[in-house]
């Protein structure tokens, strides 16, 4: 039996076992990911916080109708996956220092058991839903596209992208190393390491730009974990000039390691985690791309399209639920909506909808539901009107982090500021035509909000914008 057939058989048996267990113990596996700096950790922490506290969220009907009796943290469903450190992250957000938790750099998981009342039907009454939240870096997600690519195709596409005018500056050192590397020369381990290091430096530079790394895998190169220094992470694109790599050459070495990366890194992630998801949330920092101009937005659009292509999305049948479950709901969320006055939220969501329109049509054609929302998992600002030059402008008020600056003013991390961030165009298509000049928007990094206490001295739940709408889209049918 071939390895591929064995793997498919194993996956089918495991999925059937998961399905049988879900019939006794209903559950849903929710993937939470996002492109760089999009707020994955904050979203997961805020979502768990509101579920555990059973906060009254108006749009999340199960909570608004009082049908969620309680929610509690349960034992890990997978013994080989790190636990999402919810308590540590919540303390960072709400403790005396009020810091944002560190970014996601590995997969983590958490199970929440939700006791609720079914709304209607013959099953009306108490029930429990196990919500397994799988938090993972968006860079890993884009690696899934590599499973369908050859080394030659990936190398050609990656080199062509690096030679674009908008990447010339950051790609220069790597392209110089590439020009000095003969793909047909004898395989040399020291040379392979030098070329791979130059390529990784290029990927790191891309990551410094909004969302750009999302279109340039391998994502694990920047988050190697226990694979750091291994041959599976020591390869790079070479200019093959249309020639098939000969045995014993640098090109053949890189080709072999590319295939090893797919089989030993990407494949296991897909089988053990990604292929088992029921629902998926993708967080996107649209505002950062808007502030970088049309080229960054085009990059973001390509990234989102690649993300949805990686999903096994579609309508589930009984057979697919048993043997090969599909992701039947995908939600794209434009984060940091609290960096805009509420008057700009609809425009932000319209821009996100434009960016995902092509991907939405394809995914909905397969029977899956795809939604969009502008949200802030934890709201760090409040709204106000400010007068500037005799004109009233919609502003936001918050505490910028120490070292943040606007118009030459450097903030100390303690002082509040009222900021007019700028306006988004009424027509979303205008953003691709230069309607927003690069660098014209004001988006400082704000500190998490100070806790608010009620009359009894109890802390209010973390403030948010449309987190309840996201939960309604992702979970409503499972809590009906």
N, C-alpha and C positions, 0 to 999 in steps of 0.2 A: 504494500500500500504506500503510495507516495506521501511525502510530508504534507502537501497541500490538502489531499483528500483526508488524511488523518486529522489535520487541524480543523477542517470544516465539519467532520463528524464529531469531534470533541466539542466544538462550539455549539452544534445543534443539540447534543446531549445536555450540555450545561444550560443552554437556554430553555430546554424543555423542563429541566429540574427547577429553574427559576420560576417558570410559569406555574408549575405544580405548587410550589411554595406560595406564590402570590394568590392562588385560589383559596388557600387557608389563611394567609396573612397578607392582605392587600397592601401593595406598595407602589411607589413611583420613584424612579431614579432620575434626578434632575441634574444635568450638567450645567455648571456655571463657568463660563470662560470669557475672555475678552482680549482685545488687542492691547498692546502695551500701554500702561498707565491709565487704564480705563476704570479701575475701582472694583476689581473682582472680590478682593478680600473684604472690603467695606460692605459691598452688597450682601455677601453671604453672612457676615456678622450681623448686619441690620435685620436681614430676613429672619434669622434664627432668633434674635432678640424679640422681635414683634410676635413671632409665633409662640415662644415660651411665655411671654408676658400676656398673651391673648389680648393684645391692644385692640381697641375699637377702630378698625380701618373701614371707612364708609364704602369703598368700591369693592373690597374683598368680601363678598356676600356671606360666606360661611362665618366670618368674624363679625360682620355688621349685624347679622341676624341672631347672634349669640349661640350659634350651633357648635362652635368649637368650645368644648368643655374644659380641656386642658391640653397642653403639649409638653413633652418631656424629652430630654436627651436619653437615647437608648444605646445599647452596646453596639460597637462597630460591626457592620455587616461583613466586612472583609478584613481578615486578620493581617494581611500583608500590605495594607494601605495605611499610611500615616493618618492619624486623626486630625481633623481641622481644629486648631486650638482656639475655639470660640471664646473661652473665658479670658485668655490672654489678650485677644484682640479687643474684646469689649472693655477690658480694663484700660487699654491704651486709649480708647476713644473717650471714655467717661471719667478716667482718673484725674488726679490733680494736674498732670502735665498736658493732658488732652492732645495726644499725638495720633496721627493716622497710622494704622498698622502697616507692617512691611508688605511689600508686594509678593504676589504668588510666584514661587519659583519651583514648585513641585506639585504633584497631585496630592490631594488630601480629601478626606471624606468624613461625613457626619450623618448620623441617623437621628431623626426626630419622629417620635411616635405621637400622632395627633389623634386624640379622642374627640369624636364629634357626633352629632346627631344627623342622620340622613334626613333630607328635606321632605321627601315624599316617596310614593310608590310602595310596592309590596314589601320592600326591604326597610321601610321607615323604622328608625330606632337607633340605638347606640352602635357605633362602629369605631374601628381604629385604622388609620392609614399610616404606614411607615414611609416617611419621606427621606430618601437617601440623597444627600447633596454631595455631588462630586465636583470639587473645585480644582481646576487645572489651568496651566498657562496657555494662552491663545497661540503662542508660538508652536506648541506641540501639535495643536489642531491642524495647522497648515502643512505639517509634515505628511499628513495623510494623503495629500495629492501626489507625493513621491511614489506611493505604492503602485501607481499606474504609469510611472515614467521610467525610461531607461536613463543610464548615466549620460549617454551622448545627448539626448534631448534636454535633460536638466542642465548640463554644462553649456550647451548652446544658448538656451534661454537666459541663464544667469549671467553669462558674459555679455550678451546683447543688452540686457537691462543695465549692467554696470557701465556700459559705454554711452548711455544716454547723456545728453548735455547737463541735465539737472543733477546727475550723480558724478560728474567728472571730477570734482574736487575731492570727494571722500573716497572714490574708487581708484584714484591715481596710484597710490602705493601698491595696492594689490595688482592692478593691471600691469604695473611695471614688473612685478615679480612674475606674473603670468607670462609676459613677453620673453622673459629670460629662461623659461622652463620649456624644454623640448619634450612634448608628449611621447615621442618615439624613442627617447633615450632609455638606457637601462634603468630599471627601478632602483631608487636610492632612498633609503629611509630618512636620512638627514634632510635631503631635499624635500621629501614629502612633508616633513614636519614644518619646514620653513614656509612652504607654499600654503599649507593648511593654516598656519598661524597668521599669515598675511590675509588670508580669506576671512578668518575669524575677526580680525581687526576691522576689516571692511564691514562685516555684519554688525559689529558693535557700534560702528559709526552710523550705520543705517538706523539702528535702534534709537539713536539720539533724536532722530526726526520722528514726527508723529506718524505712527502706524506703519512706517515704511518696511520694517522688518517683517511684517505680516505677509508680505508677498515674496519674501526671500528666505526659504528654508535652506538648510536644516535648522529648525528652531532649537534643538537640544544643544547646538554648538555654544549657545550663550548661557545655557542652564544645564551643564553636564552632569552635575551631581557625582555619583560614584563612578561615572564613565569617563571622568576627566583623564586625558592622556591616553585613552585606549585607542587601538587602531581603528575601531568603528567610528571614532570621531576625529580621525586624522586623514582627511581627504579634502579635495577642493576641485572645482571645475578646471579642466584644461582645454586649451584650444585644439580640438582634434582635426580641424580642417577637413572634415568629411571622411577621415580615414578610420577604419575599424581598428581598435587597439590590438597590437600584436602581443603575444605572450611574453612576459618578462619585462615589459616596458613600464614607464611611469603611468601611462594611460591605463594599462591593464591593472596596475596596482590600485589606482584610484577607482576604477570601475568595480573591482572586487570589494573594496571597502564601502563604496556606495551601496552595493547590494547587501553587504553585511549590516549596514545601518538600517536599511529597510526591514531586514528579516529579524534582527536582534533588538532593535529599539522601537521602530515605528509599528511593526506588526504586533508585538505583544501589547503595546498600549491600545491599539485598535481592538484586539480580541478581548482583552481582560477588562477594559474600562469603557471605551467609547462605544463599542458595538452593543453594549447592554443598556444604554441610556434610553429613556422614554421621552423626556422633554429636554429642551436646550435653551439656555439664555446666553446671548452674546452681547457683551457690553462694549460700547464704542465711544471713544473720546472724539466726537465730531467737532467740538469747539476748537481743539488744538489744531486739527487739520484745516478748519476754516481760517484760522489765524495765519497759517502758512501759505495760503493761496491755492489757486486752481490745480497746480501740479500735485500738491499733497492730497487734495480731494480726489483726484483721479486715481492716485495710489490707493487711497482708502476704498474707493469703489471696487477696484480690482481685488483688494484684500477680502472684502466682504463676499464677493462672488466666489472666490476660492474657498472661503469658509463654508458656504452653503453647498458647494460641490462636494466637499468632504463628508457632509452629513449623509447618513442613510435615512433620508426623510421620505415620508409617504404615509398613506392610510394603512392602518394595520388590519389584517384579516385574522381569523382564528389560527390559520397555519403560520402566518408570520409571527404572531404573538408567541407561539409555542417554539418555533425553530429559529427564526431570524427577526427579532423585534425591530421595528422602525421607530425613528423619532417622529412623532405625529404632531408636535407643536414646537415651533421655534420662535423665540421673541428676541428681536434686536432692540436694544435700549441705548439711546443717546444719554450718556451720563453727564453729571455736573450741571444739571438744569438750574441749580441754585446760583450759578455764576451769571445768570440772566434774570432780568425782571420777568415776572409772569407773562407780561405782554409779548415776550419773545419766545415762549415755550412752544406755541403752535408752529411757529416758523422753524424752530429747531427740529421738531418732529417731521415737518414737511421735507426738510433737507435730508434727514435720515431716510425717509420713505423714498426719496428720489435715488439715493445711493443704493438702496437694496431692491429697487423696483424690478430689475432684470432677474435677480436671483429669486425674488418672491414669485414671479410668474412661473418660473420653472418648478419651484418647490410645490406651489399650490396645485400645479398640474399633476403632480404625483399623489395628491390627496392630503398633503400635510397642511396645517394652518400656520401661517407666518404673520406675526404682528410686529408693530413698532410702537415705541413710547419714549418720551423724554422724561427722565427722572433724576432724582438725587437720592441715593440710598440713605445718606445722612445729610440733612440740610444744614449748611454751615453759615447761611446768611438769612437776613430778613429784607423786606422791601421798603423802599422809601422814595420820595420825590425830592430831587435836588434842583437848585437853580444855578444855571451856568450861562453867563452872558445874557441874563434877562429871560432865559427860556427854562421852563420846568422840564426836567428829564427824569425818566424812570430809572431808579438806581437800586443798588443792593448795598446792604450794610453788613459788614463782618469784620473779623480780626485777621488781617493778613499775617502769615507766619513771619518770624524774625528773618530779616535779610531780603524779603520781597520788596520790590520797588516799583513805583509808578511815577512817571514824569519827574524823576530825580529824587522823589521822597522815598527814603528807606525806612521800613517799618520795624518796630522792635518786638513784635509778637504779642504785645499787650494792648496796643491801642486800636480801637475800632476805626474804620474808615468807610465813608459813603462813596461808592464808585459807580460811575456810569460806564458800563462795559462796552457800549456800542450797540448798534442795531443790526439785525439780520434783515436781508432783503425780503420783500413781500413775496416775490416769485422765486421759488427755490432754484430754478434753472439758472438764475443770474449769478450764482456763486461760481459757476464754471466759466463765467465771462468776465471775471475780475471785479464783481460788485463789491467785494470786501478786499481792500488793499492789505497785503501781507503786513502783519505787525500792528494793524490799526485797532484790534480788539484788546480790551484790558481784562485779563484773566489771571490775577495773582492767585497764589495758593493760600487758601484760608485755613485757619485752625479749626478743629472740630468745635461745635457749639458748646458753650458753657451749660452745665445741667440746670434745668429749671425745676424748682421745688414747689409742691402744692402747699396748702395751708397746714397740712400735717407733717411737713418736712420730707415728704416722699418725692423721689425724683420722677419726673415725667419720662415717658418713653422717648427714644431718640426721634427727633423730628425728621420728616422725609418729604419728598415730593413724588407722588404716584407710585410708590412702592406697592401700595395696595392694588393698583391697576395691574402691575406686573404679576402679582400673586393670583389675581383673579383669572388672568389669561392662562397661566401655567397650571393652576391647581383646581379651578372651580368645578370642572366636571368630575374630578376624583373625590370631591367633598360634597357632592350634590345629595 
